[in-house]
Amino acid sequence: KQWYQRRVRGMFLGLTGHRIKGADLKYLGIATHYTETEKLPALKAAIMASDEESIAEVLATNESPLPGPFTLAPQADLIKHCFSAPSVPEILSRLDADGSEFALKLIKTLRRMSPRSLVVTHKLLSEGSSLGYEECFAREFVAAGEIYRSGEFTEGVRALLVDKDNAPAWNPATVEEVTQEMLDKYFVPQGREWAPL
């Protein structure tokens, strides 16, 4: 159950880019420890002064209590229901059916993003949970190259940083228009293969 909840929350974070707080990383199982910002210089010094065998003890000794509940706790059921959907269009449909302020805000966020990138990210995250580390990185390497070749990355940079019109002309314009043929290109190696260092 815990693994499934982390995967759904990962899908939520991966698709929306929602910002979370440091303590949330521990709630999500991404971080192993939590320390308040003002204690970080002392923690860094203690780590630098310790040997490899005592790092775990240093971290445990310098850990702070979590400052409160997971910031997304009030939306946990909505996130679980909507972001466990088998496709991005179904996620949007579930958010629309929910109709809450938070859900409508998420729809607005998702509709601003590259439809291709959303569908590719959904597939990478959905299938990645059953793959090994190296295979995940290899697939992401191929997908990132194709996102660049497709012009989606360039269009996003143009809209946000160059012209600053915040009006990207995505092709296609909606997730519902992303075809399987378009999607397949992101999962077939095109040229250089990824290899671990």
Secondary structure, DSSP 8 states (H G I E B T S, - for coil): -HHHHHHHHHHHHHHH-----HHHHHHTTS-S----GGGHHHHHHHHHHS-GGGHHHHHHHT-----SS-TTGGGHHHHHHHHTSSSHHHHHHHHHHH--HHHHHHHHHHHHS-HHHHHHHHHHHHHHTTS-HHHHHHHHHHHHHHHHHHTHHHHHHIIIIIS-------SSSSGGG--HHHHHGGGS--SS-----
